[in-house]
């Protein structure tokens, strides 16, 4: 028996979901990172849990159908730290010329 691609695929520990949060009279929606075990299916949050920034998620207020533009900065920072990437705040501190070099290196890979 040979090895299968799925034997070597690395599944990220987090996935992104659109989460609706109610604030007094209105509802906001933003993209948040949640643990992979909350959303093993392609488009549904299956288990109740919390986003990386602490917002409660259920199948009622979250979906994997990503339609909203804003991304939660706290979730993005936590996700980037987990995968050992620089956060946007850290990237902004790098001089523009060096950022361009990093971008070119990433594009070439």
C-alpha positions, 0 to 999 in steps of 0.5 A: 500500500502506498502513501496518500496525500492526506497522510502528509497534509497539515490541517491548520489548527484554526479556520475563519468564520463570519460571526454575528455579534449583537450590540444593543440595537444592531448586529455586526458581522466580522471574520474571526478565527475559531479552533478547527474542531468547532468547524470540521465541515466546510461551511458549518460551525458544528460545536459551540465554542469561542473565537480566538478573541473570546466571542462565543460562537454557535451554529446560530451566529457563525458560518464558514461562508465568508462574506464580510470584509472586516477581519477581527484584529485580535483574532488575526494577531493571535492566528499570526503568532500561532503560525509564527508570522509577523502581525500587521503591527510588527510588519508596519514597524519594518521599513518600507524598503525591507517590507518590499523585499520580504513581499518579493521573496514570499511571491517568489516562493 
